[in-house]
Amino acid sequence: MGSDIVAVYARALAFARAMPLIVALPFLIELVHQGAMALVSAPHLPLIFSVLGTIGLVCVLVPALRWWRFEGESAQVWRLRWHVLWGVAVMLAIQLTDEILFTTAGHWIATLTAGPRTLIIFCAQLAWLFVSVLLYGWYVAMITGDPISLRRIAGAMRPQWLYGFAVVLGSLIPVLLVTLILRSAYAIDYIGFVTMAFGSAVMSAAIITLTASAYFAIYELARARI
């Protein structure tokens, strides 16, 4: 498992070196987000930056997945046909719907049981991530033009479901912990706003690039069994 997690980081770093301007997009969005939240008090800002964040995710995810799949061949990476748009639309629809459903279920369980809400919602998010592992390879297939079906991808991934979940989670935990530490340090005035904002922007770009790389890791695991 360790080698697969290292491969996730190595693949993400290689893409960042090859296309730094693409990876810089979520960095800039998060940096502007932090600045806007500090300077402007407006109820619609979270929604605006949520939409911008999704756009940043897509702008990194699509070229990254295609860059890895086609081994850096630019002509293939930027040959964006209808199946790419379709794949992105399907991925976002499923992921956002599932996240809302699992998060809402977590709130309901916390209310009904009077349990620790933060912990229960966190567990609900983990359940969402676990279920989604079966779908990640299919998302990559659609976005990169691999005609393999969801049934075959999910079937190939099922025996490796828990392993794939551990690879994804193990890849994301370090950067999520760094992000949490940065914001906690700012909350207790251990670091200044500029340091926190810059660090959060770096972590935002890292999380998105690593997430894309983790998707591709699941695709490779499934593809190897087909």
C-alpha positions in Angstrom: 0.0 0.0 0.0 2.8 2.4 0.8 4.2 2.1 -2.7 0.7 3.0 -4.2 0.4 6.1 -1.9 4.0 7.2 -2.8 3.0 6.7 -6.5 0.0 9.0 -5.9 2.3 11.8 -4.7 4.9 11.2 -7.4 2.3 11.3 -10.1 0.8 14.5 -8.7 4.2 16.2 -8.4 5.1 15.2 -12.0 1.9 16.8 -13.3 2.5 20.0 -11.2 5.9 20.3 -12.7 4.6 19.7 -16.2 1.6 22.1 -15.9 2.2 24.6 -13.1 -0.2 27.1 -14.4 -3.1 24.5 -14.3 -2.2 23.6 -10.7 -2.0 27.3 -9.8 -5.7 27.9 -10.6 -7.1 26.4 -7.4 -4.3 28.0 -5.5 -5.4 31.5 -6.8 -9.1 30.7 -6.2 -8.4 29.8 -2.5 -6.1 32.8 -2.0 -8.7 35.2 -3.3 -11.3 33.3 -1.2 -9.4 33.9 2.0 -8.8 37.5 1.1 -12.5 38.1 0.3 -13.7 36.5 3.4 -11.4 38.7 5.5 -12.3 41.9 3.7 -15.9 41.6 2.7 -19.0 40.5 4.7 -21.5 39.1 2.2 -23.8 36.1 2.6 -23.3 35.0 -1.0 -19.5 34.7 -0.9 -19.4 31.0 0.3 -21.6 30.0 -2.6 -19.6 32.0 -5.2 -16.4 30.4 -4.0 -17.9 27.0 -3.8 -18.8 27.3 -7.5 -15.3 28.7 -8.3 -13.7 25.9 -6.3 -15.7 23.3 -8.4 -14.5 25.0 -11.6 -10.9 24.9 -10.3 -11.3 21.2 -9.5 -12.5 20.4 -13.0 -9.8 22.5 -14.6 -7.1 20.4 -12.8 -8.9 17.0 -12.9 -9.5 16.8 -16.6 -6.0 17.7 -17.9 -4.3 15.7 -15.1 -6.2 12.5 -15.7 -5.6 12.8 -19.5 -2.0 13.7 -19.0 -1.4 10.6 -16.9 -3.5 8.3 -19.2 -1.7 9.5 -22.4 1.7 9.8 -20.8 2.1 13.5 -21.3 1.2 13.5 -25.1 -0.2 17.1 -25.5 -2.2 16.4 -28.6 -4.2 13.7 -26.7 -4.4 15.7 -23.5 -6.2 18.6 -25.1 -8.3 16.6 -27.5 -11.5 17.3 -25.5 -14.5 15.8 -27.1 -18.1 15.4 -26.0 -17.4 12.4 -23.8 -15.1 14.6 -21.6 -17.9 17.0 -20.9 -20.3 14.1 -20.3 -17.9 12.4 -17.9 -17.4 15.6 -15.9 -21.2 16.2 -15.7 -21.9 12.7 -14.6 -19.1 12.7 -12.1 -20.2 16.0 -10.5 -23.8 15.0 -10.5 -23.1 11.7 -8.7 -20.5 13.1 -6.3 -22.4 16.2 -5.2 -25.7 14.2 -4.8 -24.0 11.5 -2.8 -22.2 14.0 -0.6 -25.4 15.8 0.2 -27.2 12.6 0.9 -24.5 11.2 3.2 -24.0 14.5 5.0 -27.7 15.0 5.5 -27.9 11.5 6.8 -25.2 12.3 9.3 -27.1 15.4 10.5 -30.2 13.3 10.9 -28.4 10.6 12.9 -26.8 13.1 15.1 -30.2 14.8 15.8 -32.0 11.5 16.5 -29.2 10.0 18.7 -28.1 13.3 20.3 -24.6 12.1 19.6 -21.5 14.1 18.8 -22.5 15.9 15.6 -19.0 16.6 14.3 -17.9 13.0 14.7 -21.0 11.5 13.2 -20.8 13.8 10.2 -17.2 12.9 9.8 -18.1 9.2 9.8 -20.8 9.9 7.2 -18.2 11.6 5.0 -15.9 8.6 5.3 -18.8 6.3 4.3 -19.4 8.5 1.3 -15.7 8.3 0.4 -15.8 4.5 0.9 -18.8 4.0 -1.4 -17.3 6.4 -4.1 -14.2 4.2 -4.5 -16.1 1.9 -6.8 -16.9 4.9 -9.1 -13.5 6.6 -9.3 -12.1 4.4 -12.0 -15.3 4.9 -14.1 -14.9 8.7 -13.9 -11.4 8.4 -15.2 -12.5 6.1 -18.0 -15.2 8.5 -19.1 -13.0 11.6 -19.0 -10.1 9.9 -20.8 -12.2 8.2 -23.4 -11.8 4.6 -22.2 -15.1 2.9 -23.3 -15.1 0.4 -20.4 -18.4 0.2 -18.6 -19.2 1.1 -14.9 -20.2 -2.6 -14.4 -16.8 -3.9 -15.4 -14.8 -1.2 -13.5 -16.9 -1.7 -10.3 -16.7 -5.4 -10.7 -12.9 -5.3 -11.0 -12.6 -2.9 -8.1 -14.9 -4.8 -5.7 -12.3 -7.3 -4.5 -9.9 -4.4 -3.8 -12.5 -2.1 -2.4 -11.1 -1.7 1.1 -7.5 -1.5 -0.3 -8.5 1.2 -2.7 -10.2 3.1 0.1 -7.1 2.9 2.2 -4.9 4.2 -0.7 -7.2 7.2 -1.3 -7.6 8.0 2.4 -3.8 7.5 3.1 -3.0 9.9 0.3 -5.3 12.6 1.5 -4.8 12.5 5.3 -1.4 14.2 5.4 -2.5 17.3 3.4 -5.8 17.5 5.2 -3.9 17.4 8.6 -1.6 20.2 7.4 -4.6 22.3 6.4 -6.3 21.6 9.8 -3.0 22.5 11.6 -2.7 25.8 9.7 -6.2 26.9 10.4 -5.9 25.9 14.1 -2.7 27.8 14.4 -4.3 30.9 13.0 -7.3 30.5 15.3 -5.1 30.6 18.3 -3.0 33.5 16.9 0.1 31.3 16.5 0.5 32.4 12.8 -0.7 35.5 11.0 -3.4 35.8 8.4 -1.1 36.0 5.4 0.7 32.8 6.4 -2.6 31.0 6.9 -4.1 32.2 3.7 -1.0 31.3 1.6 -0.7 27.9 3.3 -4.4 27.2 2.8 -4.1 28.1 -0.9 -1.1 25.8 -1.3 -3.0 23.0 0.4 -6.1 23.5 -1.7 -4.1 23.0 -4.9 -2.3 20.0 -3.3 -5.6 18.4 -2.2 -7.2 18.8 -5.7 -4.1 17.4 -7.5 -3.7 14.5 -5.1 -7.4 13.7 -5.4 -7.1 13.5 -9.1 -4.0 11.3 -8.7 -5.9 9.1 -6.3 -8.7 8.7 -8.8 -6.2 7.6 -11.3 -4.7 5.1 -8.8 -8.1 3.5 -8.5 -8.5 3.4 -12.3 -5.1 1.6 -12.6 -6.0 -0.9 -9.9 -9.3 -1.7 -11.6 -7.9 -1.8 -15.1 -5.2 -4.2 -14.1 -7.9 -6.8 -13.2 -9.9 -6.5 -16.5 
